[in-house]
Amino acid sequence: MQALIGVILPVFLVIGFGYLAVWRGWFSPAGVDGLMRFTQNFAIPCLLFTAIARLDLGQSFDWRLLVSFYTGALSGFVLGLFGARYLFRRDWEDAVVIGFCCLFSNSVLLGLALTERAYGTDALEANYAIVALHSPFCYGVGISVMEVVRARGRMGVAVAGRVLKAMFSNALILGIGAGFAVNLSGLPLPGVLDDALDMMVRAALPAAIFGMGGVLASYRAEGDLRVVLYICLISLAVHPMITRGLGLAFALPVEATRSAVLTAAMAPGVNAYIFASLYGRATRVAATSVLVATALTVVTAWLWLGILP
């Protein structure tokens, strides 16, 4: 119960403040859009840049951590894709979007916030290793499969070009790439720039989760509820179960296991809806899944915190 009150509820109260502010008309949808543009295109890329630039790459990028988490994520995508197609009879393009919802857990806004509150700032190194590959991996899988489906299975230079263009126009990926460049080069950042980045970083997560609440206020619970519950099951239970099982099999250290499982147990991120909107497919299912799964995470994250050592 202490984890629920001390770790989870403060994060979800900030989300609730954002939801209430927009729902009651105290904060406009245009204001939320501007806030999310600030966080997604500036503050969070700065957060990821500084985190990757300062990481001990040799220690943080443990193959056991990455294999455990991303095997679970890819399994979720496959289950979502084929479940949507053969269990729920959705067409292939809808099925890819549903698979993406099962693939893209909210590793930054919820994963970082809850891990920090549960285990402290020092526990975030494993989270940053996961986040460093998260957008490139998830967008790479989702866009590649969607483009192949739309090209009726023919993968050519044009399709590969569209995949790369979509990935490397993403501000999060650019921030991560710049962080790796600074880390590997060993170039020190000027003190004044480092201080400015730290100011941006302190604003990133509180502003982002408040804005996320505002975004959720614009969603409506629509679409096939069976599909939505299926996405919630895979995202909140199957992905973290696979990650936890592989972590045990690989003897992953406790600290890394906590980060991997808790990140895997997060609801689909807002990027799931963005991906659906990009292609104009299964948008109602994606929006409802983000809304419902985020609400359910209050309970499921508490359960996972109780299970983790």
Secondary structure as GFF3:
##gff-version 3
##sequence-region A 1 309
A	DSSP	alpha_helix	2	3	.	.	.	ID=ss1
A	DSSP	pi_helix	4	8	.	.	.	ID=ss2
A	DSSP	alpha_helix	9	23	.	.	.	ID=ss3
A	DSSP	alpha_helix	29	38	.	.	.	ID=ss4
A	DSSP	pi_helix	39	43	.	.	.	ID=ss5
A	DSSP	alpha_helix	44	54	.	.	.	ID=ss6
A	DSSP	alpha_helix	57	60	.	.	.	ID=ss7
A	DSSP	alpha_helix	63	82	.	.	.	ID=ss8
A	DSSP	pi_helix	83	87	.	.	.	ID=ss9
A	DSSP	alpha_helix	92	103	.	.	.	ID=ss10
A	DSSP	pi_helix	107	112	.	.	.	ID=ss11
A	DSSP	alpha_helix	113	119	.	.	.	ID=ss12
A	DSSP	three_ten_helix	121	123	.	.	.	ID=ss13
A	DSSP	alpha_helix	124	150	.	.	.	ID=ss14
A	DSSP	alpha_helix	157	168	.	.	.	ID=ss15
A	DSSP	alpha_helix	171	185	.	.	.	ID=ss16
A	DSSP	alpha_helix	191	217	.	.	.	ID=ss17
A	DSSP	alpha_helix	225	233	.	.	.	ID=ss18
A	DSSP	pi_helix	234	238	.	.	.	ID=ss19
A	DSSP	alpha_helix	239	249	.	.	.	ID=ss20
A	DSSP	alpha_helix	254	264	.	.	.	ID=ss21
A	DSSP	alpha_helix	270	279	.	.	.	ID=ss22
A	DSSP	alpha_helix	283	307	.	.	.	ID=ss23
###
